[in-house]
Amino acid sequence: MNQHWAQIGERGSLLGMRIMITIDRWFGRWPFQLVLMPVILWYFISHPLARKASREYLQRQNPALRSRRLYCHWLSYRHFLAFGASLMDKIRAWSRGVNDDLICGTGLSDFSRAVAGGQGGLVLVAHHGNLDIASALTERHPDLEITILMHTANAGKFNQLIEQVSGRRRPDILEVSQITPATAQKLDALISRGGFVIIAADRTPHSSGRSRTHNFLGAPALFPEGPFLLASLLRCPIYTLSCVRYGERFRIDFEPFDDTRQLKRQERAQWLHTAGEQFAQRLEQQVNQAPLQWFNFYPFWHIHDDEHDNATSR
């Protein structure tokens, strides 16, 4: 039976993570990369579900890999390596900050322009690239209110490590599965004050919530409806945020996606489907530009019977 992503436990220990951080700080990036390779190789060998999911994803992104089995295995290992490196980039971002010369793209100025407008909004993100690098956005606006909606159950160790190493708390984080009408009212008030709510729109809920089937990399896959339903209820501008590593630099993009302030009730059902389709298409374009930086190591295209019954696609 396929395992839902939320049931895949957090790997590693705080001690192991701290050892890797020490190597990175004292010896630099290349010695860290040399140590990272055997560590990731152990994870690659010992976690067949994630390994299989990686290969399936890479073959959907590039069908030619189906006939190149050995190369596909090597590319999958590099996929794991990219994920390991991204975790260290997250820690560096929170403990040292991000220098402007490491950032490219227009995301910083686009975000500042949106903040200056005084109207907050909902920001859709995906598990592609390294969004913690985009903490540079908030560093330029220390008084800005930001709330992140995320599934925290299987990321406790890593979140704890970031706070210990950096000496500062991450932005306000709410468990996405515990959203209530009262919570929605608080988010609405935050946006009215010019704040931003950030939510991932590429992982389906585990125990509750609605999903929709959208075409992604040539096959139907489940995407959560919750982020778009929340956007329709909050009646606010919607943006997308991405941050992808290219060599030694990070490209940040902060772009308008839609606006639900004028969305009519009778148009909501159709808008939910259309907005989900557009997000899946946009994510596919981003993934094709940097395929090794999409970090969903679970059977993304395997639609369980119970999940399919819960889906509201037409």
PERANOR-V283058 format. One record per helix or strand of 3 or more residues. SS is the DSSP state (~ for helix, > for strand). FROM is the first residue (numbers start at 1). TO is the last residue. If there is no record, write none. Layout:
[[SS | FROM | TO] [SS | FROM | TO]]
//
This chain:
[[~ | 5 | 7] [~ | 14 | 27] [~ | 29 | 46] [~ | 48 | 61] [~ | 63 | 67] [~ | 69 | 96] [~ | 100 | 102] [~ | 107 | 116] [> | 121 | 125] [~ | 131 | 139] [> | 146 | 150] [~ | 156 | 166] [> | 172 | 175] [~ | 176 | 178] [~ | 181 | 192] [> | 196 | 200] [> | 211 | 216] [> | 219 | 224] [~ | 226 | 234] [> | 237 | 246] [> | 249 | 259] [~ | 265 | 289] [~ | 291 | 293] [~ | 305 | 310]]
//
